[in-house]
Amino acid sequence: MDTLTALLEQVTGTLGEIGALSQTTVPLLQRNEVVVTLGIILLLAFGKLLAGIVRQNQGNQARLPFPGLIPALAKKQSVLAPLRHGAFLLFLVGLPFFAVALADPHTTLIQERSTFPGHRIAILIDASLSMDSSFATDRLGWGNTFLANVAAAEYFVRRRMDGSHRDLVSLVQFGGEAYIITPFTNDYENILLSIGLIGTPEEYDRFPDHGTLIMNAINRGVQLFQTFNFLEMQGNLMVIFSDGQDTHAMYEGQSLDEILQQAADNSIPVYFIRTAYNQQLGDVLPDNTWKLAVERTGGRFYPAADEAAILQAVHEIDALSAGQITATQYVAHQPQFASFALIALVTWSAALVLGLGLKLFRKFP
């Protein structure tokens, strides 16, 4: 009984919705296929009807002489005769519902803007040849400086993932050129997968460009924010994992200060974790240059000489005010054909039962 009640409620609800059906609210994705299918059904029905009329006329002409027409015409029809069309009418009732179901109705794509606690974070990982130097670790990945940096980036993402943040994170791997591994996404698992894929000795050896041009990577990071129209928004930041072994003063006619000024002008603070084992601030030649440059963006330079310094830097960046980011989400509802198909199935099943069960409904027209 409950099943029947639920079925009736669903059918009733669908009947109420059919009046509001329109191309703007529930677009029909397979309209052309429906037109073709209905055209074929109508042609077959018309052909069968025409063939039946022809056979009937031929049979009457062969068997019934003219005088016999008078009693046939005088014969009264039964009051139940009109009911013989009942099964066919049920078929016609189900036909439009079948057509709508066949057209694959979907609700329109809904655009929603939501605000979340978090940042838009571009993670830049150095894969240059100098990153193949030794770096002793206990908790992070071991083997060389590159693997330690990859493990630190993964550690940072996991901390963000375990918190209350809803960051948009992107991943860039760079040497002499910068490569976007993953554009901005709020799928932390996707970012972790990307970090895992690049963070093996085999992938490091296969990296196509082992030069070092950090300015190019920063420029690519700013372009990435621009591509996603994030430059005018608050909550952006860039995190660089590198050994800092880059003495280039210019990139494509721009100085280091000019490139970092792009980040500063667009409120993108740069946080630079410089990982060089047992190298304190100033021990690496470009340290002071990078320190002054990134601090102008509102970020900070971390001379990480050991694993503890890397983890401390990650914790400090993670502890930044969460802020808020506004993200556009697109929500597509489930296909809406099921209810229409159900009504067509019910009406056609009823027509089939009547046609098979009672001879009265087998006569048409």
Legacy VTK file of the C-alpha trace (Angstrom):
# vtk DataFile Version 3.0
C-alpha trace
ASCII
DATASET POLYDATA
POINTS 365 float
0.000 0.000 0.000
2.830 2.391 0.861
4.498 1.615 -2.455
1.307 2.398 -4.364
0.851 5.640 -2.427
4.426 6.714 -3.164
3.945 5.873 -6.830
0.773 7.936 -7.024
2.466 10.866 -5.278
5.349 10.759 -7.749
3.007 10.613 -10.720
0.945 13.493 -9.320
4.057 15.590 -8.715
5.284 14.991 -12.228
1.928 15.996 -13.688
2.190 19.250 -11.741
5.683 19.902 -13.068
4.892 19.187 -16.707
3.030 22.499 -17.053
6.108 24.439 -15.989
8.416 22.614 -18.386
10.300 24.963 -20.685
13.548 25.138 -22.579
14.936 27.624 -20.067
14.118 25.699 -16.888
14.533 22.110 -18.081
16.330 22.009 -21.422
15.700 18.948 -23.585
19.109 17.754 -24.726
17.913 15.198 -27.314
15.097 17.075 -29.027
16.110 16.127 -32.567
16.142 12.429 -31.703
12.647 12.761 -30.223
11.285 14.406 -33.376
12.700 11.612 -35.516
11.382 8.885 -33.189
7.884 10.356 -32.981
7.832 10.814 -36.746
8.655 7.129 -37.229
5.963 6.094 -34.717
3.337 8.241 -36.429
4.269 6.898 -39.868
4.051 3.307 -38.627
0.698 3.978 -36.933
-0.693 5.664 -40.043
0.569 2.841 -42.252
-1.021 0.182 -40.032
-4.304 2.085 -39.877
-4.376 2.509 -43.641
-3.557 -1.168 -44.193
-6.382 -2.191 -41.819
-8.901 -0.007 -43.622
-7.857 -1.423 -46.990
-8.131 -5.017 -45.758
-11.522 -4.304 -44.203
-12.875 -2.785 -47.374
-11.544 -5.645 -49.478
-13.107 -8.214 -47.140
-16.468 -6.478 -47.149
-16.531 -6.254 -50.931
-15.715 -9.936 -51.286
-18.164 -11.331 -48.750
-21.079 -8.940 -48.458
-23.529 -8.427 -51.361
-25.320 -5.150 -51.694
-28.647 -6.292 -50.163
-26.780 -7.482 -47.111
-25.639 -3.933 -46.340
-29.094 -2.939 -45.208
-29.260 -5.200 -42.127
-25.622 -4.408 -41.327
-26.294 -0.686 -41.361
-29.475 -1.169 -39.398
-27.721 -3.151 -36.694
-27.436 -1.129 -33.492
-24.023 -0.684 -31.904
-23.464 -1.646 -28.291
-23.312 1.142 -25.729
-19.868 -0.190 -24.758
-18.537 0.186 -28.289
-16.831 3.558 -27.637
-14.821 1.951 -24.819
-12.871 -0.085 -27.369
-10.668 2.967 -27.841
-9.632 2.984 -24.160
-6.361 1.095 -24.621
-5.368 3.319 -27.541
-6.193 6.467 -25.565
-3.961 5.254 -22.721
-1.190 4.761 -25.266
-1.688 8.341 -26.497
-1.605 9.674 -22.911
1.746 8.009 -22.315
3.244 9.142 -25.607
4.101 12.773 -24.619
5.652 11.587 -21.347
7.724 9.074 -23.298
8.774 11.850 -25.676
9.905 14.105 -22.812
11.808 11.263 -21.143
13.466 10.371 -24.456
14.526 14.026 -24.866
16.730 13.637 -21.749
15.520 16.626 -19.679
18.066 18.247 -17.340
17.764 21.209 -15.073
19.874 24.171 -16.098
23.423 24.706 -14.852
23.235 26.848 -11.729
25.980 29.304 -10.883
26.484 29.995 -7.184
28.961 32.313 -5.501
29.975 31.166 -2.040
32.374 32.538 0.557
34.787 30.231 2.382
37.591 30.673 4.917
40.924 30.195 3.188
43.372 31.489 0.598
44.197 31.143 -3.059
47.635 29.568 -2.867
50.124 29.048 -5.680
52.792 26.520 -4.649
56.051 26.776 -6.614
58.565 23.897 -6.307
62.120 24.199 -7.622
63.343 21.187 -9.646
66.669 22.656 -10.779
69.925 20.679 -10.823
71.197 22.353 -7.639
68.261 20.804 -5.755
70.057 17.455 -6.001
72.216 18.395 -3.008
71.946 16.439 0.247
69.503 17.486 2.960
69.166 15.427 6.164
65.598 14.858 7.368
63.687 12.682 9.826
60.039 13.477 9.128
60.183 14.794 5.585
61.176 12.998 2.417
64.841 12.112 2.302
67.358 11.706 -0.463
68.074 15.268 -1.574
66.891 18.862 -1.219
64.268 18.430 -3.946
62.556 15.508 -2.203
62.669 17.373 1.109
60.947 20.335 -0.551
58.302 18.111 -2.152
57.612 16.489 1.227
57.391 19.941 2.838
54.865 21.056 0.204
52.804 17.922 0.835
53.010 18.524 4.594
51.786 22.094 4.085
48.808 20.984 1.950
47.836 18.315 4.475
47.817 20.885 7.267
45.531 23.089 5.219
43.387 20.074 4.424
43.052 19.079 8.078
42.056 22.585 9.130
38.848 24.480 8.513
40.159 25.958 5.268
38.635 25.729 1.809
41.658 26.924 -0.149
42.060 27.090 -3.879
45.515 25.628 -4.526
47.649 25.392 -7.658
50.995 23.661 -8.254
53.876 24.919 -10.417
57.155 23.070 -10.960
60.032 25.108 -12.298
63.643 25.111 -13.372
64.714 27.370 -16.195
61.060 27.244 -17.324
57.945 27.078 -15.168
55.281 24.407 -15.761
51.739 24.483 -14.370
51.161 20.992 -12.996
47.698 21.674 -11.551
45.680 24.901 -11.931
43.662 26.299 -9.050
41.388 23.728 -7.466
39.693 23.209 -4.117
40.330 19.468 -4.415
43.186 18.899 -1.951
43.433 15.251 -2.973
44.116 16.295 -6.556
46.953 18.567 -5.420
48.407 15.834 -3.195
48.272 13.414 -6.114
50.128 15.895 -8.321
52.769 16.467 -5.657
53.186 12.707 -5.290
53.588 12.260 -9.040
56.413 14.794 -9.359
58.024 13.900 -6.044
59.982 10.788 -6.987
63.669 10.469 -7.935
62.665 9.075 -11.323
60.414 12.040 -12.145
63.050 14.463 -10.905
65.604 12.912 -13.263
63.113 13.155 -16.142
62.352 16.837 -15.533
63.183 18.512 -18.860
64.836 21.707 -17.618
67.234 21.714 -14.655
68.176 25.379 -14.883
67.138 27.873 -12.205
65.038 30.936 -12.917
62.888 31.759 -9.912
61.757 35.060 -11.422
60.177 33.165 -14.310
58.282 30.963 -11.857
56.991 33.981 -9.938
55.939 35.615 -13.197
54.099 32.419 -14.193
52.398 32.348 -10.786
51.124 35.909 -11.247
49.881 34.976 -14.723
48.034 32.033 -13.186
46.209 34.344 -10.775
45.405 36.601 -13.716
44.074 33.732 -15.826
41.547 32.879 -13.106
40.623 36.563 -12.581
41.941 36.498 -9.006
44.181 39.571 -9.187
41.484 41.942 -7.932
40.562 39.681 -5.018
41.848 39.373 -1.482
43.309 36.192 0.011
46.009 35.417 -2.574
49.501 34.205 -1.703
52.453 32.409 -3.242
54.686 29.844 -1.502
58.092 29.029 -3.022
60.144 25.949 -2.107
63.670 26.412 -3.470
67.341 26.360 -2.504
67.601 29.965 -3.706
70.542 29.256 -6.010
69.585 31.866 -8.589
71.744 34.897 -9.334
69.866 36.121 -12.410
69.297 39.855 -12.230
66.930 40.156 -15.204
64.156 38.152 -16.864
62.754 39.227 -20.233
63.939 42.790 -19.668
62.511 43.002 -16.140
64.470 43.141 -12.917
63.692 41.063 -9.832
62.135 44.076 -8.135
59.912 44.780 -11.149
58.652 41.206 -11.308
57.943 41.059 -7.602
56.301 44.470 -7.851
53.622 42.781 -9.979
52.881 40.511 -7.030
52.922 43.424 -4.596
50.662 45.586 -6.772
48.117 42.759 -6.916
48.282 41.932 -3.181
50.010 38.566 -3.656
52.472 38.173 -0.769
55.345 35.817 -1.576
56.579 33.384 1.103
59.973 31.946 0.185
61.216 28.857 2.059
64.890 28.714 1.084
66.082 25.163 1.810
69.868 24.791 1.854
71.319 22.375 4.394
73.381 24.063 7.161
73.215 27.381 5.284
72.084 30.267 7.467
70.842 33.651 6.253
73.530 35.167 4.060
75.424 31.926 3.467
73.707 31.580 0.103
74.735 34.493 -2.116
71.261 35.722 -3.214
69.710 35.464 0.287
69.690 39.149 1.146
68.433 40.099 -2.318
65.527 37.660 -2.091
64.759 38.642 1.497
64.334 42.310 0.616
62.406 41.520 -2.548
59.803 39.188 -1.028
59.278 41.375 2.022
58.214 44.190 -0.294
55.281 42.017 -1.372
54.139 41.615 2.232
55.545 38.091 2.443
58.512 36.636 4.252
61.830 34.948 3.506
62.666 31.793 5.517
66.331 30.647 5.413
65.670 26.973 6.275
68.986 25.337 7.135
67.457 22.136 8.513
64.238 20.174 8.764
63.074 21.983 11.916
63.364 25.338 10.157
61.322 24.060 7.200
58.552 22.789 9.479
58.547 26.021 11.474
58.195 28.030 8.274
55.313 25.820 7.112
53.574 26.233 10.472
53.923 30.019 10.344
52.493 30.243 6.843
49.682 27.883 7.793
48.888 30.023 10.853
48.215 33.099 8.731
44.784 34.631 9.145
42.483 32.342 7.214
40.776 35.220 5.446
37.908 34.605 3.076
37.719 33.744 -0.578
34.712 33.959 -2.842
34.452 31.106 -5.292
32.031 30.477 -8.130
30.532 27.015 -8.064
28.515 25.355 -10.805
25.809 22.948 -9.711
24.172 20.623 -12.225
21.123 18.768 -10.983
20.336 15.154 -11.742
18.649 14.182 -15.038
14.868 14.558 -14.830
13.694 11.838 -17.230
12.840 9.161 -14.621
9.417 10.510 -13.588
8.298 11.032 -17.162
9.443 7.557 -18.135
7.550 6.153 -15.141
4.265 7.745 -16.225
4.722 6.483 -19.785
5.451 2.989 -18.442
2.357 2.996 -16.207
-0.028 4.159 -18.940
1.390 1.821 -21.569
1.338 -1.114 -19.159
-2.328 -0.401 -18.429
-3.043 -0.251 -22.185
-1.232 -3.559 -22.698
-3.155 -5.252 -19.872
-6.486 -4.042 -21.277
-5.576 -5.124 -24.801
-4.439 -8.605 -23.772
-7.073 -9.194 -21.139
-10.271 -8.012 -22.812
-11.314 -8.572 -26.417
-13.309 -5.366 -26.411
-10.125 -3.276 -26.359
-8.519 -5.171 -29.252
-10.807 -3.581 -31.858
-9.582 -0.405 -33.459
-10.981 1.746 -34.896
LINES 1 366
365 0 1 2 3 4 5 6 7 8 9 10 11 12 13 14 15 16 17 18 19 20 21 22 23 24 25 26 27 28 29 30 31 32 33 34 35 36 37 38 39 40 41 42 43 44 45 46 47 48 49 50 51 52 53 54 55 56 57 58 59 60 61 62 63 64 65 66 67 68 69 70 71 72 73 74 75 76 77 78 79 80 81 82 83 84 85 86 87 88 89 90 91 92 93 94 95 96 97 98 99 100 101 102 103 104 105 106 107 108 109 110 111 112 113 114 115 116 117 118 119 120 121 122 123 124 125 126 127 128 129 130 131 132 133 134 135 136 137 138 139 140 141 142 143 144 145 146 147 148 149 150 151 152 153 154 155 156 157 158 159 160 161 162 163 164 165 166 167 168 169 170 171 172 173 174 175 176 177 178 179 180 181 182 183 184 185 186 187 188 189 190 191 192 193 194 195 196 197 198 199 200 201 202 203 204 205 206 207 208 209 210 211 212 213 214 215 216 217 218 219 220 221 222 223 224 225 226 227 228 229 230 231 232 233 234 235 236 237 238 239 240 241 242 243 244 245 246 247 248 249 250 251 252 253 254 255 256 257 258 259 260 261 262 263 264 265 266 267 268 269 270 271 272 273 274 275 276 277 278 279 280 281 282 283 284 285 286 287 288 289 290 291 292 293 294 295 296 297 298 299 300 301 302 303 304 305 306 307 308 309 310 311 312 313 314 315 316 317 318 319 320 321 322 323 324 325 326 327 328 329 330 331 332 333 334 335 336 337 338 339 340 341 342 343 344 345 346 347 348 349 350 351 352 353 354 355 356 357 358 359 360 361 362 363 364
